[in-house]
């Protein structure tokens, strides 16, 4: 996506990552508006049109499922991507009890509503709702306590996903991992307390705390999983 072409046409683009949005602001300043469908959205589209309404470009979709079923952000994201769509047509996703919400580009909204019937093994019913009916995105974290050999990204990632260091290294090598909103392939990069790690198709985690070393020299960590 060439933002300069969008500016010349007075058009809007696809969803940007937080890092891409920050770069757009640095490059275009007040000439670009960032719109995610609600205040505080993490994923936003660049808009160069004047006097626009968000509804011209974005649609909100609500997913309903049984309250006794459990779904997470990664389940919804995986289900929508499983329809053959790109991540760049999807904005933020929020999950509640028996409900989930997502923001998408106008041209894919009908396709999602018509074809999204299941997330994981859970049946869902999709319908369009006004952008103004979107709830604030949840920031709930499910905490996980464990130890790591070091605060290297591959070590923290392996602990967060409960997988081997080799499996974590493979995710990094495939370019599926972002740290501090930027793609990282080097497992030796250090993770700092408060850092957010995103893994495409698997969700996001946050290093909430890195504590003292155990008797065996490992480091206690508390990892938060966004739910």
PyMOL commands that set and color helices and strands:
alter all, ss='L'
color gray80, all
select helices_A, chain A and resi 3-9+18-31+54-56+73-81+87-89+106-115+131-133+153-161+165-173
alter helices_A, ss='H'
color red, helices_A
select strands_A, chain A and resi 12-16+33-35+44-47+58-64+90-95+99-105+118-119+122-123+125-129+141-148+177-179+182-183+196-199+203-213+219-226
alter strands_A, ss='S'
color yellow, strands_A
deselect
rebuild
show_as cartoon
